[in-house]
Amino acid sequence: MGLVWLLGLLGCGSPAFAQTPADLQEDRDFTAAAKAFQDLNHERAEREFGAFFRTWTNSTRRVEALLFQARARHARTNFTGAIELLTTGLPQSGKLADQFQFWLGEARFEAGQFDKAAEIYALLVRDFTDSPHYLAAAHHEALARFKLGNQREKVVALLRDPTGAFQRAAKVSPTNELAVSGTLLLGEALLAGKEFAAAEQAARGLEERRLAPEVDWQRRFLLGRVLAEAGRPNEALPVATNLVRLASALRQPLLQAESFTLQGAVFEKLGKLTDAVNSLTNNLSSNAPVVLRHRSLVTVVELNDRQRKDAETVALLESYSAQFPSDARLDLAQITLGELRMKEFHGLTGNTNGPAQTNLLTTALTNLNLALLNYTNSPLRGRAHYQRGWCYWHLGQPAPAAADFSEAAQRLPKSEEQAIARFKLAEANASQGDHTNALRNFQQVVAQYADLPRVRTTYLDQALYLAMRSAWAVSNQTAADEAFRTITQWFPESFFSDEATLLHGRELNRMGKPAEARGHFQAQLDRFPKSELAPQVHLAIARTYQQEFNWVGAARKYDEWVRLFPTNSARADVEFEQANFHEKAGRVTNAFALYTNFVARFPAHAKAPLAQLWVGDYHLNQQQFHLAEASYQLLTQSTNAHAVELRPLAQLNAGLAAYERQGFKDAADYFTQLVNDRQTPPLIQAKAFFALGDTYYTAAQKGATLTTDPLGDAIIAFGRITNNFPTNPIAARAMGRIGVCHYQRAAKDAKAYDLAAAALLQAMAWPGADAETRSLAELLLGTVREQQRQLKLAAEHWSNVLYQTNLRPNEVPSPEAVRDAGGKLAELLEELQDWAGAIPIYQRLQQMFPARTGVYQLRIDRARQMQSKPQ
């Protein structure tokens, strides 16, 4: 439009009346500038239009000159300068106002000022309905809002409204490329909102159009993603496959890479991980855009890891590193290679200093050095330092190992790996004789990671013992005494607190060298194979595997011990540990058999009750509820003196098993016995009251008759928790349950709604009540107010949950409560015939719960149908 108009300007420079020399010069100056603009010589055009604007202050073309000077700046990507000229000239633009408005919007759009650009386009659409830029402005406003990322609903409304500017203009010019682009943009916005059906309709609506190949690719790409994200991968696959062919024919690398990315994602959704890898591997070439190449690399590594194809990943990353030696994500490739080689190293058995092991360590070190030397700003440096620390450690180089473990401890987030890095740093310090820093780092492991279960159970006892050793090495008796008291209190049966360890082996283990200790023990066995100490030496060897966290090796050694010493007096203790390490090694079936046999063979052993409890837990986890209940009953009836402390827990678990099999009468009996027994520990008693209340309530819902007033009895049970255990974490939930029971009773007596409301308000205000408890309570409170016809209050409560204004900082919302609150609020608005209010609620729920998009879409369609009916 601009050049055509400009040509018109060039041809209208000769008025019917005689011109003065000044007039002729003015015409020549404008024409010269216009020709430069027409010839795309924008630098000259900007300069000459600027000179015209300054020179000919009384010219009728002065505003036109300012406009074209601004457009020349725009063409030269000087968007700030264009904005300045257009903003200045807009108030005096007159008949050119729509032109100024449009190009001001274009300049702000290109400058990334999408919010301001959208506002300017909107004003043009509103004020200049006959402008030749009308369709473009309508389209560009939607595009600008889409790029803002937070106005999806507005974009959909702008593009979908049949009475809106875009749809009206598109109907006038249906073949205009902006009409097609707007339809695709609508599909993208609908897809972003998980409105899959509507997005699919937008994509398929262009099927009959004769589109340019690139545009047709865009349409198919949109359709493929819609089908994939809508959970229809079987339908998405042929679309993705055709996309690959079409992109190949177009020979456009970006389109080809996007096509392979989509095809790989569809294969992954279909569970065809090998096919997904094959598809994404096409993007690992120099033709693919860098961003998509990097994304595909990360995904391929993850997919191979899920398939445990470490060898394939190594080959892929080595090839990638060779092909792209300067790639920005070579840090990921090299660090992953290092990690995989360390994983292979740890999986090898035998001599850790053998040629194969040494080669793996050296190769891993090369990979990690490359990443650390060349990618100084990589976010993965913590991982690289961690793995390199292990390389140096196994190569017997504690000084560089300490430096790497120190970096890893600082860079990694709080995690098991960070704890191990700190632990190994302390070990490396100690191995170099730096016991001052070793003590400090061991103490930090104990102080900072005791809340991590695996670290606590597998590292802290050793950290405490080694802290004690380092403390003695620097004559810090206070620190040594503190470490000793802690380890004996926390880990009384730990290897590291066992004073009965053989003297020489104990010293080696005190040096943190379990492999050497194992060698010493084996040497003793070789020299004295029939020694009376042989059983203890074999146990010491088993414990060296435990020290290395090698549960498989420990379990194997305990198996060997049982075979070698079937009549030894320690047989029972060893068999319990045998079962324990099979469990730690992930051999749960073996552990089950061993614990079961242990209980049968050693019913009076101190650990027999623990073994019996484990067997019950195993059945419960396997949903074998009758077997679980029977196992727990055996423990409650056990005459073993050590079973006393576990009986309440066993009886509680027996009740839970009975509840799960819907044996409500049996479950109630178990729980009642517990709550009436004064010997029941308070925490177990509180849980028993809660379970009893749930049993009464659930039985009533299932039609099982336990008492004449099951809801009333449930209220009493829950009330015992709120009255007797107000600081227990389940007290707030119990108060919420009381509200539920009163709500159920209100079906027969409406006065119970007031009781329900009072209980629910208390649950919401209960000290320490978690987000889920408060949200579920407020959700039901809204329903109570609805039944009381206090509809404004009901809507307020549901809105609090839906919009999560009831949450405290850092709390996570309850998806169930949010979903139900939104549904209840929308249904209330429907009841009030507020269709316009109900529709956005359903649309919000579609975004939050895409799995229910279809259900919500039906409600949206119905609401729109009702909204369109004449009042």
N, C-alpha and C positions, 0 to 999 in steps of 0.2 A: 504494500500500500504506500510506503514512504517514498520509494523511487518513482512510482507513477505520479504521485502528487507533485513530487519535485520537478518532474519533466513538465508538468502543467505550469509550474511556476516559471520555468525557464522560457516558456513560450508566451508569457503574458506581459512581457516587459515593454511593449510599444503602445502607449495610450493614443487615443484618437486626436488629442490636441498636441500642439507643438511642445517639444521638451527643451528645457534649458540645458546648458552644458552640465550643470550640477546634477540634473535629473539623469542625464545620460551616464554620467560617472557612477551615480548610485546604482543604475541598472547593471552597468558593467561589473561593479564590485560584487553585487549579489549573485549575478550569473556565474562569475568566475568561481566563487565559493561553492555554489550549487553544483557546478560541473566537477569540482574536486570531490565533493561528497558522493556524486553519482559514480565517479570512477574509483571509489573506495579509498581515496587518498585522504584518510580521515585526519591525519595530522595537519595537513594544509587546510582542510575544510574547517577544522576547529579554529585555527589561527585566523583565517580570513573572515569567517562569520563573526568571530570576536572583534576583529577590527571594524567590520561593518557596524556592529552594535554600538561601538564606542564613537564611530565617526558620524554616522547618519542618525543623529538623536531625534530628528523629527520625521523619520521615514515610517511609512505605513507598514513596511516589512520588518521593522525592527524586532517585533515579537517572534516573527518567523525565523529570523536570523538567530535569536537566542535559543529557540527550540532546536535548530539544526546544529548549533554549537554544542548543545547538551547531548544530542544524539551522536555527534562525532566523538565526544568524550566517552560516551557509553560504548561505542564501537572500539575504542582504544582501552577498554576495561578500567577507565578512570571513573568508577562509579560514584565516588565521593564528590568529584568535581561536577559530574552530571546532576547529582542530587542538589547540589548547591545552586546551579543555574536554574533548574526546573522549579525548585521551591521559590526562588526569587521571582521568576517570571510568571508563576501560576496566577497570582491575583490580577495581572494585566493581560492574561492570555486571550480573553474574549472568545471569538469563534474557535480558537485553537485549544480551548480548555480541555477537551477530551484528549487531544494529543499530548498536552502537558501532563495530564493525569496519568495517561497510559505509560508514557515513558518514565515518569517518576516512579510508578510501580515497578517497571522493568529494572530500573537502576537499583532500587532498594532490594528487589528480589536477588539480583546478581551479587549485591553486596552482602547477602546473607541475612538481611533484615526482613525476615519472612512475615513477622507480625505486622510491621508497618506497611509492607507491600500488600498484604491481604486487605488491610483497611483501605488503601488507596484504590485497589481494584474494585472493592465493594462500592466505593463512592462513585466510580465511573459507571458501574452497572446501574446504580440507582438514578444517577443524574443525567446519563447520556444514552438513552435506549436506542437512539438511531446511530450511534457511533459505529464506524467500521471496525472498531476494536471491541465491540460488545461481547462477542463470543470468546475472544481471546482473554478479555478481562475476567469473564465468568469462569473460564477454565483455570486461569492463572491464580485467581483467588483461592480456589479449591486446592490447587497444587501447593501454594504457599502455606496454607493451613495444614496440609498433610505433612509438609516438611517440618513444621513446628513439633510434630510428634505427640501433641496433647489435645488435638482438636478433631479426633477421628469422627465423632458423631456429627460435628459441624460440616465436615467434608462430605459425609454421606448425605446429609440434608441438602447441601448445595447442589450436589450432582444428581440426586435421585428425585428431588421434588419436581413433579411434572409441571408445576406452575412457576418454577424457579427460572432464573435467567438462563442457566446452562441448557436445560432441557428445551426451553422455548427456542433458543438460538440454534441448538443442534437440530431441531426439527426443520428449521428453515434451510439449514445447510448440512444434511445428514452425511454427506460424503466428505465434509471438511475433516482434515486430519485431526483437528482439535476435538471434534465430536467423538471420533474414535478414541483419541487419547484420554478424553474425559471419562468415557465408559470404562476403559482399562483402569484409570485411576480410581473410579468408584469401586471396581472389583478389588483393587488393592486395599482400599479402606475397609471394605466389608470383610476381607480376609483377615486384616489386622484385628478386627473386632470379633473374630470367630463366627461371623455370620456366613457360614459356609454355603447354605442353600442360595442366598441372595448373591454371593460372590460368584458361584457357579453360573447362575442365571446371567450375570453381567458378561461373563466370559463366553458363554454359549450364544448370547444374543448377537454376537458379531460373526458367528460361523458362516452365515450366508453372504457376508460382505466380501467384496473383492479387495482384500487388503494387500498392501505391500508385503513382501516376504518377511522383512524385519518386524513389521507390526504384527503379522500373523504369528511369528515366533513369540512375541510378547503375549499375545492372547493365549496361546497354548501353554506358555510358561505359567501364566496366572492360573489356568485351569488345572494344570498338573499339581501345583502347590495346594490349591484348594482341595482337590481330591485326597492328596496325601495327608494334609492336616485334618481333614474331616474324618480320618480313619478309614479311608477307602483305597488302600494301597494297590489292590488288585486292579482297580479302574485307573489309578494314576500311572501304573507301569507302562501300558501302551502309549499313553500321552508322553511320558518322559522319553520313551524309546524313539518316538517320532520326532521329539524335540532334538534329540541327538543327531538324527539324520538331517533334519532341516538346518540346524546350526552348521553341520559339516558342509552342506551345500552352499550356505551363505559365506563360509570361510571367514567367520568373524570370531576371533579367539575368546572374547568375552562371552558371547552367546554359547559357544561350545563348552566353555568351562562351567557356566551356569547350568547347562543341560546335563552335564555329567554329575554335577553336584546334586541336582534334583533326582536324577536316576539312582545315584548312590543312596540318597536318603530314603527313597521308596524301597529299594532292596533291603535296607536296614529294617524298615518297618515290617517287611515281609519275613524277616528272620533269615534272609539270604545274605549272610554277612560276607561270604567269599565273593559273591557277585557285587556287593556294595564296594568292597575293596577294589575289585577289578575296574569298576566304573570310575571311582575316585582317583585311581592311579593315573588315569588319562590326564588329570589336571597337574600331575607332578612333572610338568615339562616347561620349557622356556616359553611356549606359546600362551600358556594360561596366565591371566592376570595374577600379579603377586599375591593380592589379598586372598583370592580363591585358592591359589596354590598352597598358601600357608594353612588355610582352613582345611583343605583336603588332607594335607599332611598330618595335621593333628588328629583328624577323624580316622584316617587309615591306621595310625598307631594305636588309637583306642580300640578300634574294631579287631585288630590283630591281637591285642592284649586280651580282649574278651574271648577270643578263640584259642588263646595260649599259643599263638604262633610267633614265638620269640625269634626263631631262626629267620622267618620271613621278614620280620621287622628289622632285624639286623641287616639283612641283605638290602632291603629297601632304603634304609637310612644311609648305608654306605654308598649306594649308588647315587642317592640324592645329594650327599655331601660332595661327591666327586663331580657331579654335574653342575652344582651351584656353590662353588667354593666361597662366594661372597654373599650368599643369601642372608637376609636379615633374621631368618628363623633357624639358621644353622645351629644356634644355641640349643634349641629343642632337639634337633637331630643328634647332635653330639652328646648331649647330656643323657638322652634316652639310650643311646648306644652304650654309654658308660654304665648306666643302671642295669641294662640287660646283661652286660658281661659280668657285673658284680653278682647279679642274680644267678647266673650260670656258675660262677665261682662258688657261691654258697651252696649250690646244689650238688657239687662234686663231693665225693667221699674219698677217704684215704689221706695221704700225705698232703697237707696244705701247702707244702713247699715244692711239690712236684712240678715238672716242666709244664704240664697243661695248666695247672693253677697259676703258675708264675706268668705264663703267656697271657692268660685272661686278665690278670692284674695290670700287666704292662700295657695291654691294648686299651683297657678301660682308662688307665691313666692318660694315655695319649688323647683319647676322646675328651676327657674332662679338662685337660690342659688347654686344648683348642678352644673349648667353650669359654673358659675363664679368662684366657688371654685376649681373645678377640671380641668378647661381648661383655664389656665392663658394666653396661647398664641393664643387663638381662634380669628380668624378674625371677629367673630360675637359678640364680647364682647360689642361693641357699642349698638347693638340691645338689648342685654340682660340688660345692665344698663338702657336703655331707658324704657323698660317694667317694670323693677323692681322699677324704680322711680315712675311710675304710681301706682304700687301696694302700695308702702309706702304712696304715696299721698292720695289714697283713704282710706287707713287704718288710716289716721290722724297722720302720723309720718313724719313731714316735714324735720327733720334733716337727716335721712337716705335717704329720697327722694331727698334732695338737693345734697347729695354726689353722688347719682346715676345719677341724671340729669347733674351734672357737668362732670362726666366721659363720659356720652353719648354725651354731647356737644363737648368734645374734640376728641372723637373717630369717630363719625359719619361724613360722607362727608357732604358738604353743601347741604342742602335739607330741606324740610318742617319739617321732624322729628328733624333735628338738631336745627332748629329755635324754635320748640315747647320745646325741651329739655332746651334750653337757657331760654325761657320764663318761663317754670315751675321752673327752678332753681331760677330765680328772684322772683317768687311768694313764693317759699319755703323760700328764704332769708327773704323776707318781713314778712312772717308769724311768723318767729322767732325773729322779731324785728331788723334784720340786714339790715337796710335800705341803708346803704352805698353800700354794695355789690348788694343789690336789684336794686338800681339806676343804678349801672354800668352794670349789666346784661340786664336790660330793655333797656338801651341806646344801647347796642350791638345788641339787636334784631332789633331795628329801623335802626341802621347804616348798618348792614350786610345783612339784608334779605328784604329790601324794593324792591329789584328787583325780588322777587319771588311773582307772582301774588296772589296766594291763601294766602300766609302769609300776604301780604300787605292788602288784603281785609278783612281778618278774625282775624288778630292778632295785627297789628300795632297800630290801634286806642286804643286798650286796653293797649298795652305796653306803649304807650305815656301817657295815663291817669295814669297808675300805677307808671310810672317813675315820673310823677308830684307829686303823693301822697308821694312816698318815698323821693323825693327831699324836699318837705315841712317837712317831718318827721325829716330830718337832717338839716333843716334850710338852704337849698341850694336854695335860691330864684332865682339865675341865671339859674340853671338847670330847676327849676319849670317853670319859665317864658318861657324858650325855648321850653319845652315840650308842654306848653299850646298854644303857637303860632303855633307850628307845627300841633297839633291835630285839631285846629280850621281851619287851612288852608287846610289840607289834607282831613279831615273828618268832614265837618261842620254839617252834619246831623247824625253823629254817636251817638249811645247811650251814649258813654263815653264823648261826648262834649255837651250833651244836658243839659243845666242848668235848664230845666224845670222839671227834674226828681224829684219826691216827695222826700222831705227832708230825711226822715229816710231811705227809700229805697235806696236813692242815697248814704248815708253813708255806708250801707251794701255793696253795689256794689263797692264802693271805697275800701272796704276791700277785694275785690276779692272773695266774697262768694255769688254767684248768687242763690244757693239753699236756703241759709238763707234768702236772700232778697225775694225770692218767698214765703217762709213761712211767712215772715212779711206781704207781700202784701195780701196773702190769709187770714191771721188773721184779717187784716183791713176789707176785704170784709165780713168775717164772722160776725164781730162786727157791721158793717155799710153797710148792703147789698143794701140799697137804697140811699147811699150817692151820692151827685153830682159828687164826684171824682171817682166813680166806673169805668167809662170808662177809665180814666187815669191809674187807678190801674191795670185794666186788660191789658192795653197796656204795663205797666211796667213789668207785669208777662211775657208777650210775649217776651219782650226784654231780660229777664233773660235767656230764651232759646237761644236767639240769642247770648248772651255772652258765652254760653256753646257750640256754634256752632251746636246746636241741631235744624237743619232747619225743621225737621218734627214736632217737638214740637212747634216751633214758628208758623209754618203754621197752625197747629191745633188750636192754641190759637187765631190767627187772624180770622180763620173761626168762632170760638165761639164768638168773639167780634162782627162780622158783624151780627150774628144772634141776639145777645142780644141788640144791640144798632143801629137799622136800621135807626133812624132819627137823630143820633148824628151829630153834625157839622163836626166832624173829619172823617166822613164816607169815604169821597173820599181818604183822605191820607191813611187811614187804608186799603182800598181795593187795593190801589197800592202796599203797603207793603205785603198784602196778596198774590198778584200775584208774587211779588218778591221772597217771601220765598217758594212758591210752586215751582218756577223755581230752587232755590238753593237746594231744597229737591229732585230734579230730576223728579218732576211731571210736565213735559213740557206740556202735553196735558191740564192739569188743568190750568197752567199758561196762555196758549194761550186763553182759554175760559175767564179767569178772565181779562186779558189785553184787549181783544176784548170788553167785557162788560164795562170795565172801560172807554174806549174811547167813547162808545155809551152813557153812563150815565153822564160822566163828560168831555165833549169836551173842556171846557174852563179851565180845571185844568192845573196847571203848569206842571204836570207830564204826561198829555195826549199826548203831542208829543213824549215823550220817549216810552210810551206804544204803540203808533202807529208805531214807528220805530221798536220796538221789534216784533210786528205782521208781519211787512214786512220781517224782518230777518228770522222769523220762516218759512214763506212761501218759501223764497229763499233757506233756508237750506233743505226744503222738496222738492226742485226742482219744486215747483208749481209757475212757473215763471209769468204766467198771474196774479195770485192772488198777488204775491209779488209786481209786477209793480203797480197794482191797489192800494195796501196799501201804497206804497211810494208816489203815486200821491196824495192820500188823505192828506198826510202830507205836500207836497209841496203847496197844495191849502188851507191849514188850515189857518183860521183867528186868531187862538190862538196866542197871543203875544209871548208866549214862544217857538213857533215853528220856529221863525226866524233863530236861530242858527243851527237848524237841517235841514232846507230846502235844503241847498246845498248837504249835505250828502244823504238826501232822494232822490234828483234828480239824483245824481250819481248812487245810488243803483237801481233806476228805470231804468236807462240806462243799467246797467249791467244785470238786469232781462230781458229787451227787447233783449239785445245782446244774452243771453243764449237761448231765444226762437227763435233766428235768425230773429228777427224783426229789421234788420239793419237800415232801414230808421228811425224808431222811436228812436232807440238807438243813432244814429247820431244827431238827433234833441235834445235829452236830453243833450248830451255832448256839442253840439255847444252852447246851451243856457248858460251852465255853464261857458265855456271858454270866452264867450263874456260879461258876467256879471262882472262888476268891484267889486261887493260886494262878489264875491266868494272867500273864504279863499285860500291862496296860495297853501296849501297842497292838497286841493280838486281840485283846478284848474289844478295842475300838473297831478293828477290822471285822470282828465277828458280829458286832451290833450292825454294822453297815451291811454285811452280807445277809444277816437275818432280815433286815428291812427290805433289801432287794428281793429276797426269797418270797416274803409275804406279798410284796407288790407284784412280782412277775407271776407268781402262782395265781393271783386274782385275775391278772390279765389273760392267763392261759385257761381260766375256767376251773382250776384245781382248788378244792375247798380245804383249806388248812385250819381256818378259824372262822368264827361267826362274823368277825369284823376285820378282815385281813388288812384293809387300808389303815384302820385305826391302830392295829398292832404294828404295822410298818412305821407309822408316825411315832409311836412310842419308842421303837427300836432306834430310829434315827435321832429322836430327841435325847436318848441316853448319851449319844455321842456329843451333841451340841452342849449338853449340860455338864457332862463328866469329863469330856476331853476337848475343851474349846480351842486349845492351841494345836491340836492334831491337824495335820494337813487335810484330812478328809472331813473335818467338821463343817466347813463351808459347803462341801458337796452334800453332806447329810442334811443341812438346812434346806438346800435346794430340793432334795428328795422329799422333804416334808411338804414343801410347796406343791410338788407334783401330786402327792397323795391327796392333799386338800382339793386340788383342782379336779381330780377324779371324783371325789365325793360330792363336788358341787353339781354333778349331773343330777343328783337327787335332792340336794339342798343348796340353793343359790347363796345362802349365807356363807358357805364354805369358800366362796370366791374371795371374801375379805381376808379369811385366814390364809388362803393361798398367797394373796398379794403380800401380806405381812411377812410370811416366811421367805418369799422370794426376794423381797427388799432386804431382809436380813442377810440372806446368802450373798447378795451383791455387795453388801457393805462389810462382810465378814473380814476381819484382819487376816491377811495372808491368802485370801481367796484368789485362785489363779484365773487367767483370762477365760478359759473354757467354762469354768464353773459360773463365773459372773455372766458370761454371754448367754449360756443356756438358761440361766435364771431369768435374765431380762427378756429373752425370747418368749418364755412361757408367761412372764408378767404381762407382756403385750397381749397375749391371747386372753389372759384373765380380764384385762381392761376391755377387750373387745366384747367378751361375754357380758360385761357390766355396761356395755354400750358407751363406754368412755373412749370413743373412737380416736379423739385427738391424742389422748395419752397412749393408746395402743400404738398409733402410728409413730409417736415419739420414741417409744421403747424399741420398736422394730428398726427405726432409722438409726438409733444409737448403735445397734448391733451391725446393721448392714454397712454403715459408713465408718464403723470401728472407732467411734468417738468414745466408747466405753473402755478403751484399752489404755494401759499405762505405757510409758516409754519402754521400748525394746520388747514388748509383748507380741506374741504371734496370735493372730485371730483364729477362732475355731471355724473351719470351713463349713461344717454342718450347721452351726448356728447362723453364720452369715447367709448361707443359702436359704435356710428356712425363714429367716427374718425378711429377706428380700421377697420371697414368695408370699408371705403373709401380708406384707405391706402392699404389694401389687394387687393382691386379691381384694384387700380393703378398698383400694382406689377404684377397682372395678365395681365393687358393690356400691360405691358412691358415684358411679358413672363418670369418674374422672379418668377417661380413657387416655387423655394426653399425659396425665401423670403416671399412669400405669406403664405405658410403652417404654419410657427410658429406664424404668426399674428392670423390666424384663431384658432390655438390651444390655444393661449393666451385668445382669446375671449371666447372660450369654457369654460376655467377656470373661467373667470369673469362673464359669463352670461350662467349658466348651462341650463336655460330654452330654450336656442337656440342652444343647443349642436348639435341636429340633422341637423339643417340648416347649421351650420358651418362644420359639418362632410361631408356633400355633397360637399361643396366647397373644402375641403381638399382632398377628393377622386378625384375630377375632376382635381385639381392641380397636384396630384401625377400621374394621368393618362397622363396629358399633359407633365409632367416632364419626364415620361418614354419613350415618343415617340422619335424616332431618330431625331436628328436635321437636 
